Structures are given as C-alpha cells and as structure tokens.
C-alpha cells in the first residue's frame, strides 16, 4: 500500500479536492508515540473508529473548546421575535383581538384571558444551531471512544468529551432548539459569521460531517484523511480504498490539468449528503458543453430504461433482487449539440497471489458493461470502458491512438489515463 499512498499524495487533486475541509497533514498537538499508542488501542476495539480518533487529536477541536467556546457561550447571537401566548387576567404584550374574540366565542379561552403577542429573545439562529450540533458530535464521539477504551483513552479525548458534554448542559445551549441534521445554509451562516469563534465552529462541523458520512463518499474521505496522516504507524484504510482514491485523484488531475478544463465549477465530496444522486464534480469543457463525474452510481439512469442485466431478474423468479452493475467512475460529456460522450472507469486492485486470473475476470466484467449499456455509445467512440489496474499494463506503445472499446490503463503509467479520457470524450490535450 505504501506505493499507492506515495502516488496518491503526489496528486495535486488529493489535497485540494479529496481531503476533508481543513485536513492537516501534520499531527502537531500530540506526540507520535502517544498518537500511535492511542490509535492502536482504538483499532483493537473497532478499526472503524480509528479515523475519528485520529481527527479528534489532530484537528483543533480541543483548542476551540478550551479557548473560544467559553467566551462564545456568553455572547451567543440572538434575535427578538414575537410569540403568541395566553395571558391574563392583566393584559401583557400586544393583544391579538381577532384570536382573542374567536377564543371567547368558541369557549376555548376564558373570559379573563387574552391571546397576546409577547416579545422574546430567541437563540434559534443557524450559527447557534451549528454550534450545538458540533458539540453533540464531539460529545457523542469522544464519549463513545472513552467508554470503549477506558483507561487507555488519550487524555485529550477525555477532556473533549467532558467539555462538550458540559457545554451541552449550559442554559444558553439548551435554549437553542433541536433542528435535526446540518444543512448547507447552516454551515455557511456559521462560516460567514463576523465572530471568528462561530467561523471556527462552522469549519470544524463541516470537517466532522465530511468524516462521519456513512455513504461511499464518506468512506473515501475517511480513507483520504487516513492517507494524509499516514505518518502514524496505523494506516486506517485498506489498500483497495487507497487505490480507488488514487484513481479518482488521477481522473481529476487529468480533467483539470492535462485536458486544461480548470477547476470544477461544483464539487460535492465536501458534504456529500446528496452526492449519490448526482455528479460529485462538474466541469465546463471550454467548448460550450460540460463534463460530469459520477462515483459509484449505476449508469442505468443515463439509459432511462431497463438494462439487459436487470431485465433477466425481472423476467425470472427466485433470482433475488436485481441491482444494476455500476463502474467506480463514470464521465459524461454534454456537448452543445445535445449529444453525449460517456466513459466508464472500473478500478481493479487484485490480491498479490491472484493477479492474472483477477485481471482476466475483470476484462470479462468490462465486456459486460459494453453489452449491458451498449445503447449509450455510438459505434465510432473508442474507448468506451477502461480498467484502472496496478500492474504495468496498458495500450501497446506506439499504437496508443488506436484504442479498443475496452482498454486497460495502469496506475504506474500516469500519462496513459489523460490520453484515454481525451479519446473517449473527444477533448484534445492542449
């Protein structure tokens, strides 16, 4: 895995696109020995928590709780709002006579009671809700780690758990309403606040959400973060995940730099809450069209019809539920004339003892894509599908312009992938 980590870290897109917001590549707050001992203890209990433990120690959660939070709790932003209330027998606030009379007439309001609009101070602002959500995330995660590890818990994690739990009991925080999960509006309100403490809370919450997602994009972000902090003796990601990240980084590098499309006009991996339903990145193709990048989504939505694969399951009993096959990465170029060029990239990392057979089987899987989604491609487009593999394989040198429908590109030959994407999408390399 060390080879793939080194190649991944060398990709320009890795730091700028794939890491969680504010992800640092250095652990400065904790000594290396303490960090490794703690991470190994976490992994022994639950390997899935290793990245969370790493983030609690490497990010600025504890400095925020120590230094910024106490002052912020004494100066939370609030708004004046009106609240309807049943008052009486003395009038208070601004009476709402229409509702009062209706209440008297229906008998739901006593004769000496009134419906009145009372001014109140509300803390239910997006930046305050973001703060409460951050505290809940930290208290839950640090508390879970502390309960699992007991005396082996790093003291910083214990302190984070205590400070976050205590803050949640503060009367000001308890006065902030519960509003479910985070929204982009909430995060932007916190990150754009004039108070730097709110801005820090917003950035830390976005980071926590980026690492805590249970979807596939969340899994990739966690692997990216573990790869960035790979100086720790524990690498909290498996080789397959690192290799998938390398493929995605190489595709982004090819689109942004080799094909000179520039930075993506939208990129959804940072939050990812709705990334599975749309492209994770979209680029202008510099020719009046666009290029969309999909991850782990079946291309069946491009057909707007059943695939031959799913049709077999629909026409038979006892085969179970059909799930259309999906390549790891799909690129779709929308051209100004409303035509499309579509390209699949399937990422394959075989085990060391089964490389030949695994890659041969992968070629057959590629032919399955060509058959199942044949309606997506015009006959003249080549290539249509590519396998991204770790071995030094690729188009025969000297004939790289003559691609087959299915081609193979190697992670060890970085110049091949931009050429293959260029031919598939019809975008020349400058």
C-alpha positions in Angstrom: 0.0 0.0 0.0 3.0 2.3 0.5 3.4 2.7 -3.3 -0.2 3.8 -3.7 0.0 6.2 -0.7 3.0 7.9 -2.2 1.3 8.2 -5.6 -1.8 9.5 -4.0 -0.1 12.1 -2.0 1.7 13.3 -5.2 -1.6 14.1 -6.9 -2.5 17.8 -6.9 -6.2 16.9 -6.6 -5.6 14.9 -3.4 -5.0 17.9 -1.1 -7.3 20.3 -2.9 -10.3 18.1 -3.6 -10.4 14.8 -1.6 -9.3 15.7 1.9 -11.9 16.9 4.4 -12.1 20.7 4.9 -9.0 21.9 6.8 -7.5 18.5 6.9 -3.9 18.8 8.1 -1.1 16.6 7.0 0.8 17.1 10.3 -0.1 16.0 13.8 1.5 18.6 16.0 -0.7 18.6 19.1 0.2 15.1 20.2 3.5 13.3 20.3 3.9 10.5 17.8 4.3 7.8 20.4 1.1 8.9 22.2 -0.8 9.1 19.0 0.3 5.6 17.8 -0.5 4.0 21.2 -4.0 5.5 21.2 -4.8 4.7 17.6 -3.6 1.1 18.0 -5.8 0.8 21.1 -8.8 2.2 19.1 -8.2 -0.2 16.2 -8.0 -3.1 18.6 -11.6 -2.3 19.7 -13.1 -1.0 16.5 -11.0 -0.2 13.4 -13.8 1.9 12.0 -13.2 4.4 14.9 -9.5 4.9 14.1 -10.0 7.8 11.7 -12.4 9.5 14.2 -9.8 9.1 17.0 -7.2 10.5 14.7 -9.3 13.5 13.9 -10.1 14.3 17.5 -6.4 14.6 18.3 -5.2 16.1 15.0 -7.8 18.8 14.5 -8.4 21.9 16.5 -11.4 20.6 18.5 -9.8 20.8 21.9 -8.3 24.4 21.4 -11.8 25.5 20.3 -13.4 24.0 23.4 -10.8 25.4 25.7 -10.2 28.9 24.3 -13.1 30.0 22.1 -16.2 28.3 23.5 -16.3 29.9 27.0 -16.4 33.4 25.5 -18.8 32.4 22.8 -21.3 31.0 25.3 -21.5 34.3 27.0 -22.1 36.2 23.7 -24.4 34.0 21.6 -26.2 35.8 18.9 -29.9 36.2 19.4 -32.9 37.8 17.7 -36.0 39.5 19.0 -39.1 37.5 18.0 -42.8 37.6 18.8 -44.5 34.6 20.4 -48.3 34.1 20.8 -49.3 33.4 24.3 -52.3 33.1 26.5 -52.1 35.9 29.1 -54.4 37.3 31.8 -56.2 38.5 33.7 -54.0 41.6 33.1 -53.1 42.5 29.6 -49.4 41.9 28.5 -47.7 42.5 25.3 -49.7 43.3 22.2 -53.2 41.7 22.2 -54.4 39.8 19.1 -58.0 40.7 19.3 -59.2 38.6 16.4 -57.9 35.4 18.0 -59.0 36.5 21.4 -62.6 37.1 20.3 -62.6 33.7 18.5 -61.4 32.0 21.7 -64.1 33.7 23.8 -66.8 32.7 21.3 -65.7 29.1 21.0 -65.2 28.7 24.7 -61.5 27.7 24.3 -60.4 30.9 26.1 -61.6 32.1 29.5 -63.3 35.5 29.7 -60.4 37.0 31.6 -57.7 35.6 29.3 -56.3 37.1 26.1 -54.2 36.0 23.1 -51.3 38.3 23.0 -48.0 38.7 21.1 -45.1 38.7 23.5 -41.5 39.7 22.6 -39.0 37.0 23.3 -35.2 36.5 22.8 -34.6 33.5 20.5 -31.3 31.8 20.0 -32.6 29.6 17.1 -30.1 31.1 14.6 -28.3 28.9 12.0 -24.8 29.6 13.6 -26.1 28.7 17.0 -27.7 25.5 15.7 -24.4 24.7 14.0 -22.5 25.2 17.4 -24.9 22.9 19.2 -24.6 20.2 16.5 -20.8 20.4 16.7 -20.9 20.0 20.5 -23.3 17.0 20.2 -21.0 15.3 17.6 -17.9 15.8 19.8 -19.6 14.7 23.0 -21.0 11.6 21.3 -17.8 10.5 19.5 -15.4 11.3 22.3 -17.7 9.7 24.9 -18.0 6.6 22.8 -14.2 6.3 22.5 -13.8 6.9 26.2 -16.3 4.2 27.1 -14.8 1.7 24.7 -11.2 2.3 25.8 -11.5 3.1 29.5 -8.1 3.9 31.0 -6.4 3.6 27.5 -8.2 6.7 26.3 -6.0 9.6 25.4 -6.4 12.4 28.0 -7.2 14.9 25.2 -10.1 12.8 24.1 -11.4 12.5 27.7 -11.2 16.3 28.0 -13.0 16.8 24.7 -15.8 14.5 26.0 -16.1 16.4 29.3 -16.0 19.9 27.9 -18.5 19.2 25.1 -20.9 17.4 27.5 -20.7 20.3 30.0 -21.3 22.8 27.2 -24.5 21.0 26.1 -25.8 21.4 29.7 -25.2 25.2 29.6 -28.6 27.1 29.8 -27.8 29.1 26.7 -27.0 26.0 24.6 -30.1 24.2 25.9 -32.2 27.2 24.8 -31.1 26.5 21.2 -33.8 24.4 19.5 -33.2 20.9 18.1 -33.4 21.1 14.3 -32.2 17.7 13.1 -29.2 17.5 10.9 -27.0 20.1 9.3 -27.8 22.0 6.1 -25.5 23.9 3.8 -27.3 27.1 4.8 -26.5 26.5 8.4 -22.8 25.8 7.7 -22.5 28.9 5.5 -24.1 31.1 8.2 -21.6 29.9 10.7 -18.6 30.1 8.4 -19.6 33.5 7.3 -20.3 35.0 10.7 -18.4 38.1 11.8 -17.4 36.4 15.1 -14.3 34.2 14.4 -15.5 31.7 17.0 -18.6 31.0 15.0 -16.5 30.7 11.9 -14.2 28.1 13.6 -17.2 26.2 14.8 -18.6 26.1 11.3 -15.4 24.8 9.8 -15.0 22.1 12.5 -18.6 21.0 12.0 -18.1 20.7 8.2 -15.0 18.7 8.8 -16.8 16.4 11.3 -19.7 15.9 8.8 -17.2 15.2 6.0 -15.6 12.4 8.0 -18.8 10.9 9.6 -20.8 10.3 6.4 -21.9 6.6 6.1 -22.2 6.8 2.3 -19.4 5.7 0.0 -18.1 9.3 -0.4 -17.8 9.5 3.4 -15.8 6.2 3.3 -13.5 7.7 0.6 -13.0 10.9 2.6 -12.0 8.9 5.7 -9.5 6.9 3.6 -8.1 10.2 2.2 -7.7 11.6 5.7 -6.0 8.5 6.9 -3.7 8.6 3.9 -2.8 12.2 4.6 -1.9 11.4 8.2 -0.1 8.2 7.3 2.9 9.1 9.3 1.2 7.4 12.2 2.1 3.7 12.4 -1.6 2.8 11.9 -3.0 3.3 8.4 -6.8 3.4 8.9 -7.6 2.4 5.4 -7.2 -0.7 3.3 -5.2 -0.8 0.1 -8.3 -1.1 -2.1 -9.7 2.2 -0.7 -6.4 3.9 -1.2 -6.2 2.6 -4.8 -9.8 3.9 -5.5 -8.8 7.3 -4.2 -5.7 7.3 -6.4 -7.9 6.6 -9.5 -10.3 9.4 -8.6 -7.4 11.8 -8.0 -5.9 10.8 -11.3 -9.2 11.5 -13.2 -9.5 14.9 -11.5 -5.9 15.7 -12.4 -6.5 14.7 -16.0 -9.6 16.8 -16.3 -8.3 19.9 -14.5 -4.7 19.9 -15.8 -4.0 17.6 -18.7 -7.2 18.5 -20.6 -7.0 22.1 -19.3 -10.6 22.3 -18.1 -9.6 24.1 -14.9 -11.1 23.7 -11.5 -14.5 22.1 -11.2 -17.4 24.5 -11.1 -19.0 22.3 -8.5 -17.6 19.7 -6.2 -19.8 17.8 -3.8 -17.5 15.5 -1.9 -17.1 18.0 0.9 -20.6 17.4 2.2 -21.8 14.5 0.1 -25.3 14.4 1.6 -26.9 14.4 -1.9 -23.8 13.3 -3.9 -25.1 9.8 -4.6 -28.0 11.3 -6.6 -25.9 13.5 -8.8 -22.3 14.1 -10.1 -19.7 14.7 -7.5 -17.9 17.1 -9.8 -18.9 19.1 -12.9 -16.6 21.0 -15.3 -17.0 23.4 -18.2 -15.5 21.7 -21.2 -14.3 25.1 -22.7 -16.3 24.4 -25.8 -19.8 25.3 -24.7 -20.6 22.0 -23.0 -19.8 20.3 -19.7 -18.2 17.2 -18.2 -19.8 15.5 -15.2 -18.1 12.9 -12.9 -20.2 10.3 -11.1 -18.9 7.9 -8.5 -20.4 4.5 -7.7 -23.7 5.2 -9.4 -25.2 2.8 -11.9 -25.3 4.3 -15.4 -28.8 2.9 -15.9 -30.2 6.4 -15.2 -28.5 7.5 -18.5 -30.4 4.9 -20.4 -33.8 5.8 -18.9 -34.7 2.1 -19.5 -34.0 -1.3 -18.0 -30.7 -2.9 -18.8 -30.5 -6.4 -20.2 -28.9 -7.5 -16.9 -31.9 -6.2 -14.8 -34.4 -7.5 -17.4 -33.2 -11.0 -16.7 -34.0 -10.6 -13.0 -37.4 -9.0 -13.8 -38.4 -11.9 -16.0 -37.4 -14.7 -13.6 -38.4 -15.9 -10.2 -36.0 -17.0 -7.5 -33.0 -14.9 -8.6 -33.4 -12.3 -5.9 -33.4 -8.6 -6.3 -31.7 -7.1 -9.4 -29.1 -4.3 -8.8 -27.6 -2.9 -12.0 -23.8 -3.2 -12.1 -22.0 0.1 -11.6 -18.5 1.1 -12.5 -16.5 3.1 -10.0 -16.3 6.2 -12.1 -18.5 7.5 -15.0 -17.6 10.6 -17.0 -20.4 12.2 -19.1 -19.6 15.0 -21.6 -22.7 17.0 -22.6 -21.9 18.7 -25.9 -23.5 21.9 -27.3 -25.4 19.9 -29.9 -27.1 17.9 -27.1 -25.1 14.7 -27.9 -23.2 12.9 -25.2 -19.9 11.1 -24.8 -19.8 8.6 -21.9 -16.8 6.8 -20.4 -16.6 4.2 -17.7 -13.6 3.6 -15.5 -13.5 0.4 -13.4 -10.9 0.3 -10.6 -9.3 -3.1 -10.0 -6.8 -4.0 -7.3 -6.2 -7.8 -7.2 -4.5 -9.6 -4.3 -0.9 -10.4 -4.8 -1.5 -14.1 -5.3 -4.2 -13.8 -7.9 -3.3 -11.0 -10.2 -3.6 -12.8 -13.6 -6.9 -14.5 -13.0 -8.4 -11.5 -11.4 -7.5 -9.2 -14.2 -8.7 -11.7 -16.8 -12.1 -11.8 -15.0 -12.1 -8.0 -14.9 -11.8 -7.9 -18.6 -14.9 -10.0 -18.9 -16.7 -7.7 -16.5 -15.7 -4.8 -18.8 -17.3 -6.7 -21.7 -20.4 -7.0 -19.6 -20.6 -3.2 -19.3 -20.2 -2.9 -23.1 -23.1 -5.3 -23.7 -25.4 -4.0 -20.9 -25.0 -0.4 -21.7 -24.4 -0.6 -25.5 -27.2 1.9 -26.2 -25.1 4.6 -24.5 -22.3 4.7 -27.1 -22.1 5.4 -30.8 -20.1 2.8 -32.6 -17.3 5.2 -33.5 -16.4 6.1 -29.9 -13.3 4.4 -28.6 -12.6 3.6 -25.9 -15.9 3.2 -24.1 -14.7 1.4 -20.9 -11.3 1.3 -19.2 -9.9 -0.8 -16.4 -7.5 1.0 -13.9 -5.1 -1.6 -12.7 -1.9 -1.7 -10.6 0.2 -3.7 -12.9 2.4 -2.2 -15.7 -0.2 -2.8 -18.3 -1.6 -0.5 -21.0 -2.2 0.1 -24.7 0.7 -1.1 -26.8 3.3 1.6 -27.0 3.3 3.3 -30.4 -0.4 2.5 -31.0 -2.0 4.4 -28.2 -4.2 6.3 -30.6 -5.9 3.1 -31.8 -8.0 2.1 -28.8 -10.3 -0.8 -28.5 -13.8 -0.4 -27.0 -12.3 -1.8 -23.8 -8.8 -0.6 -22.8 -6.6 -1.0 -19.8 -4.6 1.8 -18.0 -2.0 1.4 -15.3 -1.6 3.4 -12.2 2.2 3.1 -12.9 1.8 4.8 -16.3 0.2 8.2 -15.4 0.4 9.5 -19.0 -2.0 6.9 -20.3 -5.2 7.9 -18.5 -5.4 11.5 -19.8 -4.9 10.1 -23.3 -7.7 7.6 -22.9 -10.1 10.2 -21.4 -9.2 12.6 -24.2 -10.1 10.0 -26.9 -13.2 8.8 -25.1 -14.7 12.3 -24.6 -13.4 13.9 -27.7 -11.4 16.5 -25.8 -8.0 17.2 -27.2 -5.0 17.5 -24.9 -3.6 21.0 -25.4 
